[in-house]
Amino acid sequence: MLNKPTVAELMAQGNNRYTLVIATAKRARQIAKDREDKIKKQEPLPELNDDNISPITAAANEIYNNEIKIYNEEQWNKIVEEKEEAQRIEDAKARHLEEIKMQSLASTVEQEAKQDEVKEDSEEN
């Protein structure tokens, strides 16, 4: 049974019951799977998630302590769009830097070719 934080305390963060239940259940399943994986790999469990704390309680604590955030579909879509836009900007910057490098390289090659021509002309005279 979930004692602390209470459902009322969790809902005070602006979540509705349905969203809260779904998010807590999803996170609890993740925590339980992580514990199973760590046990299989014989890795130590995190101190805060001792075996005596249920995955549901651990998930509720994470939500209550704002360690994880619950988003509605509109908020999530906005976050995804912002990340995609940031990635497009980074990709454009990388392409621009690559173009500058290529232009610089082409310029250097042209200058070396001109210097070679000047040397050949001076050697011929």
Secondary structure, DSSP 8 states (H G I E B T S, - for coil): ---SS-HHHHHTTT--HHHHHHHHHHHHHHHHHHHHHHHHTT----GGG-TTS-HHHHHHHHHHTTSS----HHHHHHHHHHHHHHHHHHHHHHHHHHHHHHHHHHHHHHHHHHHHHHHHHHHH-
